Amino acid sequence: MVNIEQIRFRTKVCFIASQGVLKTSESTLKLNLSEQYILSYLIENHSTPVTKDDLLKVGWPDRIVTEASLFQVIRALRVKLNEKNKGDVIETLPRVGYQIREFTREEVDLSEQKSNSTISKINKKTIISAAILATTLFGSCVWYMSPSQTEPTHFLIEHENIGTNNITFITKNLEQQVDLRNKTKALFSQQINKYGKITATNKKIFFYKADDFYSIAWCQVTPETNQCKPMTDFSYKISANKWNSFTHLIIDNKKLFHENVSITSESLYEPLSVVYRSYIGNYGIISKVSNFYISPTDQSNVFDYSKVSFIADKKTGRYQALSLSAESLKITKKDSQFIATLKITPEVFHWAYQNNANLSENKAVIFSDDDNKSNSYKNNAIRYDYIIAAQKRLQLILDENSGLYWLHSSKNNPLTLLPTEHY
């Protein structure tokens, strides 16, 4: 038996300095070197405040960085330590620095640590199983109510290569990461059991987990260019209780395709972007199309940003207007975790949908995004979206409240001027 020391915080997350990992009862997460150095230094000096200058020297001993790098690490540590409220573990001392006050030291059996780590269980055998999930990793989206924000969210982001597929997991805490990884492993395993192999190849897949829904987006890429092929991008928003429905859709290889939707009106100009999305909830799979209009203003990187959404009528197959919104969009690239951050300020929102006895917006995930947006307009709440990946005329956007979606842009859309990167 080999005993090692771990530090237990009030958030029930433990830090094992000798291994550079954080763990909970369900998972283990490796910290990068700067995160390890800074967290260890804060623990060693828990009885006294630690200045920002000290942490900059500790976190990056071989190079000079700005305070922005330190802020990024502190934000990342807050997420990985599962801070529900700022300061639960790392306390900010205005005009001084940071300090950790409350923790306990424990000794644990190293062999037990290894057996309890959920993420470490995604080993070669699991990855082969998970590789099957990649074939099925086809998108999702559902309702997540978030409070008004004053600054962008810092996400926990992890990557996994499964077969020839590249997977990105985006969450707000460690538990959500574990949940996504376990579901991915199970999905691949089911596909392998049915077909004896991984049927999905060369896919770029993105998972996002919120408190109340899952969101998945993916596309088929060309190996030589790593670019998404036309008409292979899909996104799904999935109610938390409908994950199995999504699993069956993927495992059974149900036909997935883009619908050619023509929506014309004398009062509507050609949209600068179009979004095709699918929702899985209590009413089955429902399709939604949104037209985006973006116009420049007299301010640099600030645009008028409006959207008209339509949903498919399951009886007739025709699309009906659902909502219209107008917003102010500011594009920023500074200190963003992704390609760019979009600061969105609400201006006007209109519901075309009306309650009826046959369809309740409280049960239909298709209404959740717009219902959420209606509330944000009432509260005049600023929100942030994030450009996760981009190539010519195609961007992957993350909206915390509605999940992941692909934006098909015309050449006049200012978002096409951003760097064409893949996260």
N, C-alpha and C positions, 0 to 999 in steps of 0.2 A: 504494500500500500504506500502511495506517495501522496503526502499532504501538501497543499499549496494554499496561499493566502488569497482571499477574495474580499473586496470591499462591497458591502451591501448598502444601497441608497434607499431612501424612503419611498421611492417609486417602485421598489421590488426588483430593480435591475442591479446586477452584480458586475463588478469590474475585476478581471483577473489580469493584473499588470504583467505577470510573467509570460502570459500568452497574448497580451494585447487585445483581449476580447471583452465584449459585454455579453451577459447572458441573462435569460429569464428562465422560468421553469420549463419553457417550451422551445427556446431557441438560443443560438449563439451567433454573435455578429462580430466580425473582425474590424477593428479600427485602423485607419491609416496612421502613419508614423506621427504626423503632426497632432492628430487627435490623442494618440497615446501619450506623447510627451506632455501635452498641455494638461490632460486630465490627471496624469500621475503627479505633475508639479503642484496642481491645485490641492490634491490629497495630501502630499507631503507637507504643504504649508497651510493646512486647514485652519490653523490657529491665528493666522495673520492675513490681511488683504494682500493680493498679488497684483502688481501693476501690469498695465498693458505692455509696457516696454519689456518687462521681465518675460512675459508670455511670448512675445515676438521672438526673443532670443532663444527661448526654450523650444518653441514649436518649429523654428526653422534655423537650426544652429549653423548651417553652411551657406545661408544666403539672406539677403535683405528683402523683406516684403512689407507691404503697407498694412495699416490697421484693418483694411477691408478683408484681408486674408484671415486675420484673427477673428473678426466678426463672423465670417463664414464658418470657421471651425466651431466657434461657440454655438452658433445656431444649429449646426449639424449635431453637436453633442447633446443639445437640449432635446432634439427629436429622438436621438438614439437612446437617451436616458429616460424617455417617456415622460418628460415634464408636461403635466397637464396645465399648470400655470407657470409663467416665467419666474424662475427663482426657486422652484421646488428642489433643485439640486445645486445648480450654479447660480449664486446670487450676484447680481450686478451692483457694484458700489459706485455711484455717480462720481465722476471726476477722479476716481481712484483706480478701479479695475474690477477684479472678480474674487469670489471666495466661496469655498464649499465648507459648510459647517457641520451638517448632520450626516453621519454614516457609521457603520459598525464594521469591525474587522472579524473575519471568520476563517477557519481552516476547513478545507474540503478535500475529499478524496479525488485525485486527478482522474483515476479510471472511471469514477462515477460521472465526472464532468463529461467525459467523452461519450458515454452511453446516453446521456440526457440531452445532448445537443440535437435539436431537430434539423437545423440547417446543415450540420455536418453529416446528417444522414443522407443528404442529397449527394451521395458519393458516386463513383463510376456506375454502380449498378442502378442507382436511382436515376442518374442522368440518362442512361439508356432508356429507362422507363419514361422519364420525362421527355425524352426526345420525341416520344409519340405525341405528347401534348402539343409540341410545337406544330405538328401537322394540323392539330385541331384548334390551336390557339387563335380562335376567331372572335373578335371584339364584342364588347358589351357596354351597357350604360344604365344607370338608375338614379333615384333621387337622393340627394345629400344636401341637407340644409346647413349652410355655414353662416356664421355671424358676419357683420360688417367688418371689413378689414382696413387697417391703416398701412400695412406693408405686405409685400408678397410672402407667401408661405415657403418655408424651407422643407423640402421633401427628402425622404430617405430613398435613395436610388441604388438598385443593384442590377447587375447584368449576368446573364447565363447563356452559354452557347450549348445548344442541344442538337446534336447532329450537325446539319448545315444551316440550322436556324439560329437567329440571334434574338434573345428575349431580354426585355427591360421591365423590371418591376418598379413601380412608383407608388409609395405609400407615405403616410405621415408618422408611422411608428413601427416598432419592431414586430408587434403582434400581427399587424396587417401584412407585413412582409412574409411572416411565417405562414399565414393563412393562404396567401397567393401561391407560395412555393409548394405547399402541400396539395393544393388543388391542381396545380400544374403537373405535379408528379402523378397524381391519381388519374388525370385526364390522359396523359401519355400511356400510362399502364393499361388503361381500358382499351385504348386504340391498338396497342401491341397485342393484347389478348385476343382482339377480334380479327386483326389482319396479319399478325405475326411479324410486323415490321412498322417502322415509322413511315407514314405515307406523305407527310408534309416535308418539303425540302425547300431550301433557299428562301425562307420567309423571315421578315423582320416583324417581330410581335411585341406589342406593348400592353402591359397590364397596369391598371390603376384600381386601387381599392379605397373606397370611402367607407364611412360608418354604415351607410344604408344601401350601398349598391356596389356592383362591379362594373368596370368598363374595360373593354378590350378593343384594340385596333391592330390591324396587320396588313401587310402587302407582300406580294411575291417580288423578289428582287432578282435582277440580272447579276450573276456572280462576278462578271468582269467589271461592272460599274458600281455595283451595290446600290443601284437606283430602283425605285418601285416601277414595275411594269404597268402600263395603262390598264385601267379597269380591274385591277386586282386588289384595290384597297377597300377595306371594310371596317366598320366600327359598330359595336353593340353596347348598349347600356342594359344591364341586367338587374332586376330586383334581387335583393339579398336572398329571398326565398325561392328564386327561380334558377339557381345555378345548374341544377340537374337538367332543366329544360335546355339550357345552352349546351351542356355536355352531350346530351343525346343528339342535338343538332349537328355537332361537330363529329362525334363518333360515327353516326350513321351517314356521314358525307352528304347531307342534304344539299340540294343545289343552291348556290349562293351567286348572286349576280347584281349588277347595277341596273336599275330600271331607267329607261329613257323617258324622262318626264318633261313634257312641254307645257309650261305655264305662261300664257301670254295675256297681256292687258295693255290698253292704250296708256294707262296711267303708270306703267312700270317700265323703267329703262332696262337695258340688258344688265344683269347682275355682274359684278366684278368677281364674285366667287359663289360656288354652289356646294352645299354639304348634303350628302346622302347618309342617313343614319337608320339603324334598326333598334327597336326596343323589345325586350322580352319581359313580360309581366303577367298579371292575372288574366289578361285578355289575349294572350298569345303573342305573336310577333307582329308588330305594327311598324310600318315604314314612315319616315318623315323626310321631307326635303326642305332646305332653307336656302333662300337667296340673300346674299350679302351685298351691300352697297357701301363703298368707301370713297369719300371725297376729301381732298386736301383742304386745309384751313390756312389762315395767315400765320400760324405758328409752326415751327419746325417739328416734324415727327408727330404732329397732332392732326387727327382726321375726324370727320363726321362719319359715324359708323351706324348703319341701320340694317335691319334684318326682317324679312317676311318668311314665316314658316307655314308649311302645308303638311297635312297628314292624309294618309290613304284611307278612304272609306272601304271597309272590308266587303261590303255588299256590292258596291258599284265598281270598285277599283279606281275611281276617280279621286283626285286630290282636292281637299278642301282647305281654305285658309284657316289657320289656327291662331296666329298672333303676329303683331307687328311691333317692332321696338326701334328706338333711336337712341344713340349713345355717343359719347365722345371717347375716342380711342387715342391713347398715347403709347408709342412704341419706345421701349428702353432696352438697351443691351448691357448697361453697366451692372456688374455684380449679379447678373442673372445666372441661375443654375443651368439654364437651357440656352437656346439660340437667342431668344429675346423674351421679355416680359411685356404683356399688354395691359396697361392700366385703363380700365373701362369705367366711365362715369355715366350713370343713367340719366336720360332726359325725358323720353316719352315711352309709354308701353300701352298697348291695347290688346285686349282679349277678344278674339272672334268666337271662342268657345263659350257655350252656355250649359249650365247644369241640365241634366235630364235624368229620368228615372232609370234608364237602361245602362248608363255609363257613369261611374263615379270617378271624379278626378283623384279622389283619395286612394283608389285602387289601381288606377291606370298609370303606369310609369311614363307613358307618352306625354302626360300632362305635367309631370313633375318639374321639368326644366322651366317651362313657362310660368307655372304657378310660383316657383321659387323666384323667378325673375320679377314677377309682379310684386311680390313682397319686398324685394330689394329696391324697387322703384319707389314704393310707398315710404321706405325708410331712407331713401336717397343714399343707398349704400354703394360705395366703390368696391369693385371686385377686380381680381387679377386673373388673366389667362396666360398661358405659357406656350411658346412655339417649341415643341419637343424635337421635331425633325423637319427638314425642308429640302426640296429639290425644285427644279424649274416648274413653276405653276402648281405645285402640290406641297401643302404644309400640314403637319400633324399638330393639332392644338389640344391642350389640356385645359378644360374648364373644371374647377374643383367641384362645382355643383352639378354638372351634367356629364362629366367624363371626357373621353378622348373622341376626337372626330377629325376627319381629313377635309381640308379646305381645297377645293379645286378652283384655281385662280386664273383669271384672264391676264394678259400681259400688262394691263394697266393697274392691276392691284399693287399697292405699295409694298405689300408683304413679299412680293416676288423680288424686291430689291435687297432683301436681307440675305446674309450669307447662306449658301445652300450646303448645310451641314447635316449630319446625322448624329443624334446623341448616342 
